[in-house]
Amino acid sequence: MGEVTNSTAEKAPKRSWFKGLKSEFKKIVWLDKETLARQSVAVIGVTIALGVIIFLLDNVIDFGIAQIIR
């Protein structure tokens, strides 16, 4: 009465899920080293540029507020 058993019917969804996962992993197109390096340099460059822009804006705003408060 209401007991749960580990039948093959319960294991089938897990197997089909893993088969689906395996087939999806086969569809992945991995980047070659040159493309990966170029994109990594681009990401690092944009990150540094945005950091500098935010730093400069922060200093300008801080200077402006300090002038208003005085």
VEXVEXGU-943443 format. One line per 2 residues: number of its first residue (from 1); for each residue z, x, y of N, C-alpha, C. Coordinates in steps of 0.1 Angstrom, whole numbers, always signed. Each point is the difference from the previous one (the first is absolute). Layout:
NUM) Z:X:Y:Z:X:Y:Z:X:Y ~ ...
//
This chain:
1) +0:+8:-12:+0:-8:+12:+0:+9:+12 ~ -11:+1:+7:-1:+7:+13:+1:+15:-1
3) -1:+5:-12:+1:+15:-2:-13:+6:+4 ~ +1:+12:+7:-12:+7:+4:-2:+11:-10
5) -12:+1:-5:-4:+10:-10:-11:+8:+5 ~ -1:+12:-4:-11:+10:+4:-11:-2:-10
7) -8:-10:+3:-12:-2:-9:-12:+7:+6 ~ -11:+1:-7:-12:+6:+5:-6:-7:+11
9) +3:-13:+1:-5:-8:+11:+6:+4:+13 ~ +12:+4:+0:+7:+5:+12:-5:+14:+4
11) -4:+8:-9:-4:+14:+3:-15:+0:+4 ~ -7:-10:-3:-15:+0:+4:-2:+0:+15
13) +8:-7:+8:-2:+1:+15:+2:+14:+5 ~ +10:+7:-6:+3:+14:+5:-12:+9:-4
15) -5:-2:-12:-12:+9:-4:-12:-3:+9 ~ -3:-13:+2:-11:-3:+8:+2:+5:+15
17) +12:+0:+4:+3:+5:+14:-2:+15:+0 ~ +4:+7:-10:-2:+15:+0:-15:+3:-1
19) -8:-8:-8:-14:+2:-1:-7:-2:+13 ~ +4:-11:+7:-5:-2:+13:+3:+11:+10
21) +12:+5:-1:+4:+11:+9:-8:+12:-3 ~ -2:+3:-13:-8:+12:-4:-15:-2:+5
23) -5:-12:-1:-14:-2:+5:-1:+1:+15 ~ +11:-4:+7:+0:+2:+15:+1:+14:+4
25) +7:+8:-7:+2:+14:+3:-14:+8:-2 ~ -8:-5:-10:-13:+6:-2:-9:-2:+12
27) +2:-11:+8:-8:-3:+11:+3:+8:+12 ~ +11:+7:+0:+4:+8:+12:-10:+12:+2
29) -4:+2:+12:-9:+12:+3:+9:+10:+8 ~ +3:+11:-7:+8:+10:+7:-8:+9:+9
31) +6:+4:+11:-7:+9:+9:-1:+14:-5 ~ -10:+7:+4:-1:+14:-4:+9:+8:+10
33) +2:+12:-3:+10:+9:+8:-5:+1:+14 ~ -13:+2:+2:-5:+2:+14:+3:-12:+9
35) -4:-12:-5:+2:-12:+7:+15:-3:+3 ~ +8:+3:-11:+15:-2:+2:+5:+9:+11
37) -4:+13:+0:+4:+9:+10:-4:-4:+14 ~ -13:-4:+2:-4:-5:+13:+8:-12:+5
39) +2:-9:-9:+7:-12:+4:+15:+3:+3 ~ +6:+9:-7:+13:+4:+2:+2:+7:+14
41) -10:+8:+3:+0:+7:+13:-1:-10:+11 ~ -9:-10:-2:-2:-10:+10:+13:-8:+2
43) +6:-4:-10:+13:-8:+1:+10:+8:+7 ~ +2:+13:-3:+10:+8:+6:-4:+2:+15
45) -13:+2:+3:-4:+2:+14:+3:-12:+8 ~ -3:-12:-5:+2:-12:+7:+15:-3:+2
47) +8:+3:-10:+14:-1:+1:+6:+9:+11 ~ -4:+12:+0:+5:+9:+11:-5:-5:+14
49) -13:-4:+1:-5:-4:+13:+8:-12:+5 ~ +3:-10:-9:+7:-12:+4:+15:+4:+3
51) +5:+9:-7:+14:+5:+3:+0:+6:+14 ~ -10:+8:+4:+0:+6:+13:-2:-11:+11
53) -9:-9:-3:-2:-11:+10:+13:-8:+2 ~ +7:-4:-11:+12:-7:+1:+11:+8:+8
55) +1:+13:-3:+9:+9:+7:-2:+0:+15 ~ -13:+1:+4:-4:+1:+14:+3:-13:+7
57) -4:-11:-7:+3:-14:+6:+15:-2:+2 ~ +8:+4:-10:+14:-1:+1:+6:+8:+11
59) -5:+12:+2:+5:+8:+11:-4:-6:+14 ~ -12:-5:+1:-5:-6:+13:+9:-12:+3
61) +2:-9:-10:+7:-12:+2:+15:+3:+3 ~ +5:+10:-7:+14:+4:+3:+1:+6:+14
63) -9:+8:+5:+0:+5:+13:-1:-11:+10 ~ -9:-10:-2:-2:-11:+9:+13:-9:+1
65) +6:-2:-11:+12:-8:+1:+11:+8:+7 ~ +1:+13:-3:+10:+8:+7:-2:-1:+15
67) -12:+0:+5:-3:+0:+14:+3:-14:+6 ~ -2:-10:-8:+4:-14:+5:+15:-2:+1
69) +7:+6:-10:+15:-2:+0:+7:+8:+11 ~ -5:+11:+4:+6:+9:+10:-1:-7:+13
//
